[in-house]
Amino acid sequence: MSSASTANIDVLLSEHRRFPPPEPFRSHALVRDGTFAADADRDPVAFWEARARELEWITPWHSALEWTPPFAKWFLGGTLNASVNCVDRHIRGARRNAAAIIWEGEPGDRRTLTYWDLYREVNQAANMLRALGVKKGDRVAIYLPLVPEAVVSMLACARIGAIHSVVFGGFSPDSLRDRINDAGATVLITADGGYRRGQVVPLKRNADAAIAECPTIEHVVVVQRRSGSGPDESFAEMQEGRDHWWHRLMRKAAQWCEPEVMDAEDLLFILYTSGTTGKPKGIAHSTGGYLTGAAATMKYVFDLRDDDVFWCTADVGWITGHSYLTYGPLANGATCVLYEGAPDWPTQDRFWSMCERYGVTIFYTAPTAIRAFMKWGTSFVTPHDLSRLRLLGSVGEPINPEAWIWYHEVIGKGRCPIVDTWWQTETGAIMITPLPGATETKPGSATMPFPGIRAALMDANANEIVEGGGLLTITHPWPSMLRTIWGDRQRYVDTYFSKWPGRPDLYFAGDGAKRDADGYYWILGRVDDVLNVAGHRIGTMEVESALVDHPAVAEAAVVGKHHELKGQAIAAFVTLRAGHHASSELRDTLREHVALKIGALARPDDILFSADLPKTRSGKIMRRLLRDIAEGRALGDTTTLADPSVVASLKDQYESQES
Ligand code: WTA
């Protein structure tokens, strides 16, 4: 493990604070002691069957699990429809008139959809897609701002058995194009624009640029977001025959759409995530297993009750937006807040004013946001009444104990338990987490596996590490695990189940972790070439490919360096082609080039021009040394380098640039 993680271990070892579930939270909690987890541990499959029974099935399964490592199938023979579980179920009962979605746009516009409203919209949108020729198994790409139509679109796909692939609205046209083409999507749902820090994000224009190179796209449905000012031609040029306004099609769509009967193992969606190579991976999730995992974790990790107002600040473009803004909460009939924009727009108290306005009771965000709130200061928090909050959550990266304590004291006023939830796009649902009424928490630790989940730490030879640091693995299949990588079964096997030869039953998460004497897990971060910038996974190769794509660049190496707010920032080392010269203009151009190719989230913080990169004699770039340079550490072992002088001069250059 890198010295960064070793340093991390030292910090964590000094963390001795303990937070038992506070009263009265504990006495009212769904899970108050260890028996729930202990029962699950005795028989995880029976536990998951009980959770699956909390959903509505069309036909019951005949066998719970078929495990042929590394391929799992759950709830075989069972059929269900995810949209029926998320809407139809609730309109038959007491939740019919309850708010499903309380939405606020960045400019301040608001909409509330009851379960009945949502039910109607989902049915109509499903009919709209069917009218465009979308059939079971077809792929629909969704490239939207965080508007209610994003959730409606996902559920409409689920209703007719189409596989949705949501692409984060901050991604560039190239990123969108690659994802559409990999999935072979036939329909794209987008918007004329979205809002981010007061600016219009021209989604339709980006989409047009992307689909110029997407031969499979037949129809584009455009949500009119810029209402009030009318459709603005410059943001949405509509192409006759191909492009359609959402609201016009919806007006024509029938009210009732017969839901498709889906096999538990039929795919519900694909979501692309970064890996160690340049090509994003289409993580494929099943209908029955995924929904079981998302619904159960939503209920038990967030101790969900009918009167809760749940706000998960993630975008629908990430897995957190799928599991805890759409499927998990809606399967439980919860009331969710959705917010389109930035936390500091128009002022840095936007989140707290919204928590106050809607009486948010459960708030789920990322450490990078918490660190930003800390930096902005408590004066943005204290004027707001946060007394309805009862539970706080964190996800996306390790939360540093200082940020945890600040969250606990300043936001939670010492009253609210914190659930630090470790999971991944691939796991579909929360895997390691406290149960807020039962688990004593330690700041910085995600604590222990969720009931029914079996985790372990291994060394390189698959020897289990009971106490100490190791590679995090999941040792037993779970319902919401990914089923494959879209179109690349072999990559699924190679990436997740080949870390330990001869053990295709061990899922390798790509994270390092430490286990303490109490069996608590402390996640240390990625051990592969994947960066975690502000809670978003970015492959180093993706950024490198974007840099090399620029005509001035001969070669590039990208590493993560510690960043106070973002967790990690991107540092790039670039060698130029003959005839090109280093300059601050070129540095800016390259930073913009990466933003253009991938999206602003991948824009490098630092770019260092160098005549050479440190390489082994076999030509492999030594990223470990580049990390040492970027983080200002003493250089590690340089003896295997082809030319050891390269790295010393790079270090001098980097440091003189920083000062
Ligand atoms: C990291 C996000 C520490 C981890 C749900 C993982 C975390 C990657 C935590 C997955 C946490 C997520 N503590 N690290 N509570 N949650 N991570 O696929 O490195 O976007 O492998 O899923 O985020 O990122 P992804």
Residues whose N, C-alpha, C, O or C-beta is under 5 A from the ligand:
A	BS01	WTA	S394 V395 G396 E397 P398 I399 D420 T421 W422 W423 Q424 T425 A446 A509 D511 I523 G525 R526 G535 R537
